[in-house]
């Protein structure tokens, strides 16, 4: 993948994720970003589940591309970026209010946040 396309893709993921969160949070009347997690927008029975899950998937893909690009020269950064990618995908695959949610969802979210915070 050429450098320009990789930069566009790694930027698009966070933009799509944040845009989905902002838009869907604003149109879902009972959702409050102060009282509820982003994951509530991707919960099993939420009408916003599919678009929010796609936002999470785009974020995961962008971190995978980042880890496979120039960041791969820095092994620590590449590993953390891959961990962000896989754990973010784990958030989407274990939605709240599903049989797979709960603890697995919380673990995936915790790993995602911690690895993102540790990423230089």
N, C-alpha and C positions, 0 to 999 in steps of 0.2 A: 504494500500500500504506500502510495507516495506521501511525502511529509505533509503537504497542504491538506490532503484528504484526511489524514490521521488527526491533524490538529482540529479540523472541522468536526470530526466525529467525536473526539474527546471533549470538545466544548459543547456539542449538541446534547450529550447525555445529561449533564447537570442542568442545562437550560430547559430541556424537555421535562425532567423530573420536577424542577421548581415551578415551571409553568403549570404543569398538571396539578400540583399541590395547591398553588394559589387559585387557579381557576375553579377546580372542583371544590375546594374549601369554601369559596365564595358563593357557589350556587347550591351547596347542600345546606339548607337552612338550619338543621339541628347540629351541624358540626361547628366546634369552636377550637381553633388552633391553640388556644390558651389552656383549655381543659382536656383536650383529647389528642392522642398521638396521630401522626400522619397515617399510621397503619389503619386507623379507623376508616379512612377513605378507601382502603383496599380490603376491608373485612369481607368475610364470606357472603353476606347478604346485602352488602352495600350496593346501591345502584351505580356507584362510582368505581366499583371494583376493577373492571377491565381497564379503563383508561389510567387509573392510578397504578395498577400492576404493570402496565406498559411503560409508565414513567419510571418505575423502579427498574424494570428490565433495561431501559435505555441507559440509566445510570450505571448499572452493572456492566453493560457492554462497553461503555466509555472508559471505565476503569480497567477493563481487560485490555482494551486497545492501548491505553496509556502504559500499562505494565509491559506490554509486548513491544513498545516502541523505544524511544531513547531512554526511558526510565529503566529499561532492562539492563543497561550498563551498570546501574546501581542496584545490586542484588537485593539489598534491604528494601529499597523503595519499590522494586518490582514485586517482591513477595507481599509487601503490605498492600499494594494496589490490587494484586490478584485476590488477596484476602477480602478486601473491600468488595470486589466484584462478586465473588462467590457468596459472601454473607449477605449482600444486598439481594442477590437472586434468592437466597434462602428466606429472606423476609417476604418476598413476593410468593414463594411456593408454600409458605406456612401462614396463610392469612388468619387474622383474628377471627374468633367465633367458629373455626373449623376444627375438625378432629386433629389436624396437624398443627393448629395454632397453639397458643398458650406458651408453655415453656420453650419449645423449639423456636417459636417466633421471637421470644424475648432473648434467647441466646443468640440467634442470628442478628438481631438488632444491636445487641450489646457488642458483639464482635465487630460488626460493621462500623459502629460509632467509634469504638476504641482504635481500630486499625486506621480509620480515616483520620482520627486525631493524631495518631503516631506518624502518619505519612509526611515526610519532609516536603 
